[in-house]
Amino acid sequence: MKLLIVIHHRFELWRAPGWFGERLAEHFPELEVVQRDSYEGIDEQLSEAEIIFTISLRPDQLATTRNLRWIHAPTAAVHQFLFPQLVDSDVILTNSTEVHGPVVAEHVIALIFALAKKIPQATLMQQKHVWGKEAMWREGYCPREIAGATLGLIGLGSIGRRVAVMASALGMRVIAVREHIDKGAPDGVEAVFAPSELDKLLPQSDFVVMAAPLVSATQGLLNAERIALMKPDSFLINVGRGPQVDEAALASALRRRRIAGAALDVFEQEPLPPDSPLWNLDNLLITPHTAGLTAKLWDRHYDLFSDNLRRYVSRQPLRYVVDKHKGY
């Protein structure tokens, strides 16, 4: 049984460290473990692999496989795998949503505090050696309290559920939109709306957090019409995927002070181009897709993947299986 680990990425943290494959080979001696950081010269390994740990796979690469039974993605998003040949195949697809969920949830809470307490504005004043107490109070929105504010979550996956627990512990009222409304409200959530009721959630929310998977139904979900439904003193936070928010519509709303502010960790185009108008918005906080960064990343990956690998070897049901037709 061959396991192929192949991740090619310009950002070093996303590449599997050498110890990852070595430890798997030690703990699973029945497996032949091959680890590469490039797809060049791995045709033979692709054709023989029964399990592939990879960030993406093209249709032509899938066509070369003969023994493939399981693909594991070190990402939460799996839209890059959802081409017809793979969707219609018997190959199991799993993701790493539980690796990233806790870390991204912490980032969301940090953004909520930063926006509410006007931390970006204070940082700019510090750089200019300005004691700006009066400006912090008078210019734009006023600093506000978190306790008692309403948080509207779009998505109750690994990220959303953890945000709900953390936010409710801070005294926030949490409401959410989820596709499977029959599952009810998880811990920390006061009320759940169906996707068709998103327009009811937006006017109630002081903070709107996008944490849903990227599927056709969420593409461009927060457009000009929906942003217009938000409260004038509310904030939008996106840690889902860039294409879920209409950036031009958001920029217009921020320039006109139609909403108080926003924080984006994901963008339609990444890296965000230097000439993007988003850089110049004084009420937008930009983080460069760093919500999931942590020094513990590959330890988390190992724990999740090795547990699933034990299940696979012993023919037990895998965890974190993606419904390829739904996209998550």
C-alpha positions in Angstrom: 0.0 0.0 0.0 1.6 3.3 -1.1 1.0 6.7 0.5 2.1 9.7 -1.6 2.6 13.0 0.1 3.0 15.8 -2.5 2.5 19.5 -1.8 4.0 22.2 -4.0 3.5 25.7 -2.6 5.6 28.9 -2.6 4.7 29.5 1.1 6.9 27.3 3.2 4.4 26.7 6.0 2.0 25.0 3.6 4.7 22.5 2.6 4.9 19.3 4.6 8.1 19.2 6.7 10.4 16.3 6.2 9.6 14.7 9.6 5.9 14.3 8.6 6.5 11.5 6.1 9.3 10.0 8.2 7.1 9.7 11.3 4.2 8.2 9.3 6.6 5.6 7.8 7.8 4.8 11.4 4.3 4.5 12.8 2.8 2.7 9.8 5.5 0.2 8.7 3.0 -1.6 6.4 2.9 1.5 4.2 5.3 2.7 1.6 5.5 6.4 2.2 6.8 8.7 -0.5 7.1 12.5 0.2 7.7 15.1 -2.5 7.4 18.9 -2.7 7.0 18.9 -6.5 4.8 17.1 -9.0 7.8 16.8 -11.4 8.9 13.2 -12.0 6.2 11.5 -9.9 4.2 9.9 -12.6 5.1 6.4 -11.3 4.2 7.3 -7.7 0.9 8.8 -8.8 0.0 5.7 -10.8 0.8 3.4 -7.8 -0.5 5.4 -4.9 -3.6 4.2 -3.0 -3.6 7.3 -0.8 -2.6 10.8 -1.8 -2.0 13.7 0.7 -2.1 16.8 -1.5 -3.4 20.3 -1.8 -4.7 19.8 -5.4 -5.0 17.3 -8.2 -5.7 18.0 -11.8 -8.0 15.8 -14.0 -5.0 14.6 -16.1 -3.2 13.5 -13.0 -6.2 11.7 -11.7 -6.4 9.9 -15.0 -2.9 8.4 -14.4 -3.8 6.8 -11.1 -4.6 3.1 -11.1 -4.9 2.2 -7.4 -6.2 5.5 -5.9 -8.8 5.1 -3.2 -8.4 8.1 -0.9 -7.3 11.7 -1.2 -6.7 13.8 1.9 -6.5 17.6 1.6 -4.4 19.6 4.1 -7.0 22.4 3.6 -10.5 23.0 4.7 -11.6 24.2 1.2 -11.8 21.4 -1.4 -13.3 23.2 -4.4 -10.0 22.6 -6.2 -10.8 18.9 -6.3 -14.4 19.1 -7.4 -14.0 18.5 -11.1 -16.5 15.9 -12.7 -14.0 13.0 -13.0 -13.2 13.1 -9.3 -16.7 13.9 -8.1 -18.2 11.0 -10.0 -15.4 8.5 -9.0 -15.3 6.2 -6.0 -12.3 8.0 -4.5 -12.9 9.2 -1.0 -12.0 12.8 -0.3 -11.3 14.1 3.2 -10.3 17.6 4.4 -8.6 19.2 7.3 -11.3 21.5 8.6 -10.7 20.5 12.2 -7.0 21.5 11.9 -7.8 25.1 10.9 -11.1 25.7 12.7 -9.7 26.5 16.2 -7.0 28.8 14.9 -9.2 30.7 12.5 -11.8 31.1 15.2 -9.3 32.8 17.5 -8.4 35.2 14.6 -12.1 36.0 14.2 -12.4 37.0 17.9 -9.2 39.1 17.5 -10.7 40.9 14.6 -13.9 41.6 16.5 -12.0 43.2 19.3 -9.7 45.1 16.9 -12.7 46.6 15.1 -14.8 47.3 18.2 -11.9 49.0 20.0 -10.5 50.8 16.9 -7.1 49.2 17.3 -6.0 49.9 13.7 -6.8 53.6 14.1 -4.8 53.7 17.3 -1.8 52.0 15.5 -1.9 54.6 12.8 -1.8 57.4 15.4 1.0 55.8 17.2 3.1 55.7 14.0 2.4 59.5 13.6 3.2 60.2 17.3 -0.4 61.5 17.7 -2.2 61.4 21.1 -5.6 60.9 19.5 -8.1 60.3 22.2 -10.6 62.9 20.9 -10.2 61.7 17.3 -10.7 58.1 18.4 -14.0 59.1 19.9 -15.3 61.6 17.4 -14.1 60.3 14.0 -16.1 57.6 12.4 -17.8 55.1 14.8 -17.3 55.2 18.5 -15.4 52.5 20.3 -17.9 50.0 21.6 -18.5 47.0 24.0 -18.5 43.4 22.8 -20.8 42.1 25.5 -24.4 42.5 24.4 -23.6 42.9 20.7 -25.1 40.5 18.2 -22.9 38.3 16.1 -24.3 36.9 12.8 -22.5 33.8 11.6 -22.8 32.6 8.1 -21.7 29.0 8.3 -21.6 26.6 11.3 -18.7 24.4 10.3 -15.6 23.9 12.4 -14.8 27.7 12.4 -18.4 28.9 13.0 -19.1 26.5 15.9 -16.0 27.6 17.7 -16.6 31.3 17.1 -20.1 30.8 18.5 -18.8 29.3 21.8 -16.1 31.9 22.2 -18.3 34.8 21.3 -21.2 33.7 23.6 -18.6 33.4 26.5 -17.8 37.0 25.9 -21.5 37.9 26.4 -22.4 38.3 22.7 -25.7 37.2 21.3 -25.0 34.7 18.5 -27.3 34.0 15.6 -26.4 31.9 12.5 -27.3 30.7 9.1 -26.8 27.1 8.3 -27.8 24.9 5.5 -29.1 22.0 7.6 -31.5 23.9 9.8 -32.9 20.6 11.1 -29.7 20.1 13.1 -30.8 23.0 15.3 -28.6 25.5 17.2 -25.2 24.3 18.5 -23.7 25.5 21.7 -23.5 29.2 22.0 -26.1 29.9 19.2 -29.4 31.5 20.2 -31.2 31.2 16.8 -30.6 29.5 13.5 -31.8 30.6 10.1 -32.1 28.8 6.8 -30.0 30.1 3.9 -33.1 31.6 2.4 -33.5 33.7 5.6 -30.1 35.4 5.4 -31.8 38.7 4.8 -33.3 38.4 8.3 -30.0 37.8 10.0 -28.1 40.7 8.4 -30.2 43.6 9.8 -29.9 42.2 13.3 -26.2 41.7 13.4 -23.5 44.1 14.8 -20.8 41.8 13.4 -21.4 39.6 10.3 -18.8 36.8 10.0 -18.5 34.8 6.7 -17.2 31.3 7.6 -18.9 29.2 5.0 -17.4 26.8 2.4 -17.0 28.1 -1.2 -19.8 26.5 -3.2 -22.0 27.8 -6.0 -24.6 29.0 -3.5 -22.1 31.1 -1.5 -20.3 32.6 -4.6 -21.0 36.3 -4.4 -23.3 35.8 -1.5 -22.6 39.1 0.2 -23.4 41.4 -2.7 -24.4 45.1 -2.8 -28.1 44.3 -2.0 -27.2 42.2 1.1 -24.5 44.6 2.3 -27.2 47.3 2.1 -29.3 45.3 4.6 -26.6 45.5 7.3 -26.8 48.1 10.1 -25.0 51.4 9.5 -22.8 50.8 12.6 -22.1 47.1 11.8 -18.9 45.3 10.7 -18.3 42.6 8.2 -15.5 39.9 8.7 -14.6 37.4 6.0 -12.5 34.3 6.9 -14.3 32.1 4.3 -13.2 32.7 0.8 -12.7 35.9 -1.2 -15.3 35.3 -3.9 -18.0 35.1 -1.4 -18.0 38.9 -0.9 -18.4 41.4 -3.7 -15.3 43.4 -3.0 -16.4 46.4 -5.2 -19.7 46.6 -3.4 -18.0 46.4 0.0 -15.5 49.1 -1.0 -18.3 51.3 -2.0 -20.2 50.7 1.2 -17.1 51.4 3.3 -16.3 54.6 1.4 -19.8 55.9 1.9 -19.8 54.8 5.5 -22.8 52.7 4.7 -21.4 50.2 7.3 -18.9 51.1 10.0 -16.0 48.9 8.9 -14.8 45.5 7.8 -11.9 43.0 8.2 -10.9 40.7 5.4 -8.5 37.8 5.6 -9.4 36.4 2.2 -9.7 38.0 -1.2 -10.9 37.4 -4.8 -7.2 37.7 -5.9 -4.4 36.6 -3.7 -1.9 38.1 -3.1 -4.0 41.3 -3.1 -2.6 43.5 -5.9 -0.7 46.6 -4.8 -3.1 48.8 -6.9 -6.2 47.3 -5.3 -8.5 50.1 -4.0 -9.0 48.1 -0.8 -5.6 49.1 0.5 -6.7 52.8 0.8 -9.9 52.3 2.8 -9.3 53.6 6.3 -12.2 51.5 7.8 -11.0 48.2 6.4 -8.6 46.0 8.3 -6.6 43.6 6.0 -4.8 40.5 7.1 -3.0 38.6 4.3 -4.8 35.2 4.6 -3.0 34.6 8.0 -6.0 33.4 10.0 -4.8 29.8 9.9 -1.2 30.4 10.6 0.2 28.6 13.7 3.5 27.0 14.7 1.5 23.9 15.7 0.0 23.5 12.1 1.8 20.3 11.1 1.5 18.7 14.6 -2.3 19.2 14.2 -2.1 17.8 10.6 -0.3 14.8 11.9 -2.8 14.1 14.7 -5.7 14.3 12.3 -4.3 12.4 9.4 -2.6 9.6 11.4 -5.9 9.0 13.2 -7.7 8.7 9.9 -4.9 6.5 8.5 -5.3 4.1 11.4 -9.0 4.0 10.5 -8.2 3.3 6.9 -5.8 0.6 7.5 -8.2 -1.2 9.9 -11.1 -0.6 7.5 -13.0 1.7 9.9 -15.1 4.6 8.6 -13.0 7.7 8.0 -13.7 11.1 9.6 -14.0 14.4 7.8 -15.3 12.9 4.6 -16.3 15.5 2.1 -19.6 15.1 0.2 -18.2 15.7 -3.2 -21.5 16.6 -4.7 -22.2 19.2 -2.1 -18.6 20.5 -1.9 -18.0 20.2 1.8 
